[in-house]
């Protein structure tokens, strides 16, 4: 692997930290002023800036599973987030310096309300919900994760999409100073993901801002990420900075990387194997706190369920669609 | 202590113990003494054994070039042990797959070996290594005569299949398998180059042998 040196001088080398931070604060308030169009029924969801700060006013959800939840350590040390490196432990190791705030999201395309909005203003009108979801990775392992988030459908409604908006396209921050993994060209940056607008409007889809009742950790996609539990993990894009309402289907990052292996839909489906491995079963991972032989022999494989077990909520979205071709 | 005794009673036991360190770390990490295996311990164990299998194949293949370039002929005395450690780690990799990954589910095992090309490759390499390990004793070498050398050229095939197997199973980023591939290419390329040179020298001798008898 080529190790590339950053071409530019780091801002930290020419700007003192105080000025840098005050500039960011200024930008934040400037964006805030422009973002007032979003003020509506303020349900008041607040995301504190401190790491691991507790989130308040979280409501339970009927969509949550009662399966055993993975430990905080499992969920925060075993991640696929190539912006911070390729190994599963890299995001944990390399995202410590990442500042996820202030944060703004640019909304564009076929919608009445477009522009750049503060994260706070996007989240404020909604109620935080705990959603305990299964997460099935395309690599045939799975976890159970207690997310905290807001329904994507409500967020989309905020921007009043027009009838030409057939797809919702998300992009991750593209900044190799802050995301060291982007110095490698393993994927084309920025990471792009998308959903059909009816998929995005499904009540299961959320934008997560928390984990285990706390602010979302950097390695899990802070400050805001998508969670679509009936699809393979790579669809659930992290560190979102832009939402585009598009008329045509986007070419997503993994599709661009290997079109015959990773499709646009990426619905969990045990009947359609990955070209190189089976998707029929999955390993529910999780190390036991004590370690030892139990940690090895308790990690049994289990049958994968179509749509990751969320068929009741989402199967109707794909009626008449050949899932073998549209994998 | 003469050199041969020193190799036999000091350096070989030391190399044996050193070669066992990766396996000892797997055990230590399993019981969280030396570290941990992370959230997906089975995959971690399988990957480590597989990686060390490939590394020992490459180390074994580097004995001959090193010996020829340095003139340290005693290096050959370590080759069989290194080759057997390659077999040991590949065997552990295979057993992890069989018992822990596939949980001895026969239908899944059959499907994997015959329908997943990367597993077919790895399994073929494993069969070659079994044959080599089984015939690695002095007695077998004597009994097999010329066929022994032929069979043991199988390490070249096992190396190629092993690296290919690794390359084919990574999700996207092939930078690690590419390193193995580059090292293997260098080690096999060296042999081809030497062979070519030898043939050329032979031809030269055949043509001008009566005039120039001195060695090149």
Interface residues (C-beta under 8 A of the other chain):
Chain A: X1 X70 X73 X74 X77 X78 X86 X88 X89 X138 X139 X141 X143 X184 X186 X187 X257 X258 X276 X277 X278 X280 X281 X283 X285 X286 X287 X290 X291 X292 X293 X295 X296 X297 X299 X300 X301
Chain B: X30 X31 X32 X36 X37 X38 X39 X40 X41 X42 X43 X45 X100 X101 X103 X108 X111 X112 X116 X117 X118 X168 X169 X171 X172 X173 X175
